[in-house]
Each structure stands twice: as C-alpha cells, then as structure tokens.
Amino acid sequence: MKYNKGFSLVEMVVVTGIVALLSTILYVNFSNDSKYEADLTKARAFAVSIPLSMPTAFVSEWKFDGPTAAGSPAVAADLKDTWSANDGTPSTTAPTIREGKDCVSGKCLEFNGSNYVNIGDVIEPSSITISLWFYPTTDGATAQALVEKTVGYSIRFNNNRVRSVLNASDGWHYYVTSSKAPYANKWNHVVMTYNHISGVNTLYLNGDNVGSVTVGGALVYNTYALRIGSAYNATLPFTGKLDDINIYKEVMSVGQVKDSYHAGLDNLYNNGVITGEEYQDRRSVYLGEK
C-alpha cells in the first residue's frame, strides 16, 4: 500500500530556510564575480591608456620574457629592452628565470643576493618615472637596490620599507621612505616619480602615495652603470623577485599609478597568484575603502 505523507510545518520551515540560504550564497557569489569582472575590465584598459596619454614618454621596459626555461640562469636574450635598445647583461652568476604563478605576468627574475643585471651608463632624463613589481623574501635589514643609477636615482628596500634616493645639483641626497611596509613574500607595486619643474619626488607603494620630498636642484649623473638588483659596484644586492620594470621620461599622474597597480592585480588574479577576495581586498586598500 502506498502512503503519501505531506511535509510537516517544521520540515517546510527547514526547507524554506535552506532555499533562502542557497539563494543568498548564489547572489553574493554572482555579485562578487560581476564586481571582479568589472574591475578587471577597467584594469585591462590601462594597457591601452598609457600609450595614448604618454606617447612620447617611453624610455625602457624589461619584462624578462625571453627564451630561457624557468629554473635556468638568465641570458642576454631574456634581458632585452622591449621599448628601446638598453638591453641588460647578466652578472657572472645570473638571476634565475621564473614563470607562471611565480610572476606577475609571463616570466620574471629571481635574485639570490649575489647577482644582478647590468644595463650600462644610460637613461639620464630630467624628469623620471620608474614603475616595477618586486617580491621581497627578506625584511631588507641591509639595504637592497631594486633599480639604481649611481649617482642619480635609486629605488631600494631597507628595514621593511621602500625608499627612493635622488642626487641633486645642490649637493644633497634626497630620500623618501615609505610610510607603510610592503607585503611580505608577496608581489608589491612600486612607482617613483620626479618632476624637474616642481622638484617634487613622490613614492607610491601598491597604488598609495607613501611619501614625497621637494628636491633642491636638478638631478645629477655620472658614468656609473644603471643596474637591476644591485648598485653599480655589486653592493646592496637584492634577494627576491622582480618583474615588469618600466622607465618613463615624464611623470605619471596619480590616476595612472593606480591604473598601473590595478593592471598588475588583474594579472595576478588571472594567473591564480591571488584569490578574488585578495584581489578585492588589495584594491579596496588603495582606493581608501579600508
């Protein structure tokens, strides 16, 4: 004999609650995914906006996307300047090539504290913007040079802070030390700008203005080489990873700095290096929502 039993009131309440909960979860996930996609669309526009807004500003770019396989020492073909002819030469013990989830995009370089890339006695603009991504694996208790043209300009990592150094015609060295620490064992975006008209040197970390100083004279240069991962004489060696280093001869606007950071976050998210939650969290920080 078949017996049809209706739902009790308690069962109906439980089922209704489960359906409501699932609906909420689906709505939240859909809303978050839509928000991520909207943010990613804005970030992708950066690659198009910079050439249009700074068409004559490009100086050099090193993406390290050469032919060498991950895990092998970098060779000259990996250190090509994709904008100009300022190609790099590896130190005798070369940095190691990494790729995929180890990098922001494509391939990148890992430094062990005893290697560097030599660019030569080049790139001495009046105004300058340097943009790069770095992944520290120490706290920088001893100063480490990320990019340095001694004498002239430098971006360093020291005592868990990022620092820019400029040498001016008034005989002084001007420093800006970031007001906050970078993320440890994660990718961080750094931008340093110097406007030779206003004299203002500004440092940005992960889209945030973290300090500035007014420089008392034009930048001065000598014949020391520009290097990536150390100073000209192999001092201040860096330990960690570097990716997507760009130099411009004009000053990036605040909006362009934020867009540049956003574009990098886009790559990190698409590569599976960071989750959607971390993507949104880091974005909220530099937008001042946290």
Secondary structure, 3 states (H helix, E strand, C coil): CCCCCCCCHHHHHHHHHHHHHHHHHHHHHHHHHHHHHHHHHHHHCHHHHHHHHCCCCEEEEECCCCCCCCCCECCHHHHCECCCCCCCEECCCCCEEEEHHHCCCCEEEEEECCCCEEEECCCCCCCEEEEEEEEECCCCCCCEEEEEECCCEEEEEECCEEEEEEEECCCCEEEEECCCCCCCCCCEEEEEEECCCCCEEEEEECCEEEEEEECCCCECCCCCCEEECCCCCCCCCCEEEEEEEEEECCCCCHHHHHHHHHHHHHHHHHCCCCCHHHHHHHHHHHCCCC
